[in-house]
Amino acid sequence: MQTQIHTDHNIEGHEALIAQVTGVVENALNRFSEHITHVEVHLSDENSDKKGGINDMRCMIEARLEGRHSIAVTDHATTLDQAVEGAADKLANLIESTLERQHDQGLRRTDPPLPEAKFTDTHL
């Protein structure tokens, strides 16, 4: 599972932040790692020009599951840590329900059987 971290111009993307965010995301998604090919995390401070505010930190995480379109979640919180943890938890829940739904659909598949070919001796 490859993880990329992106920050807006209001958040300094230093190595410690990248390592911490990567750790939180990979820990939350570890049990699904064989189904995930790529993860992108986008961090932003939506009210940076106002210097403060409730729930102004935003974390959007997008994951690409094998053989599927990307899925994404967003979380807003007062701190960046809270937003990352909230989004990682949301994504883990979404992936779990997506994989369970896929598994259940495979079990309940009711395609009609192929019609049996009827051979006659009219050509002989």
Secondary structure, 3 states (H helix, E strand, C coil): CEEEEEECCCCCCCHHHHHHHHHHHHHHHHHHCCCEEEEEEEEEECCHHHCCCCCCEEEEEEEEECCCCEEEEEEEECCHHHHHHHHHHHHHHHHHHHHHHHHHHHHCCCCCCCCCCCCCCCCC
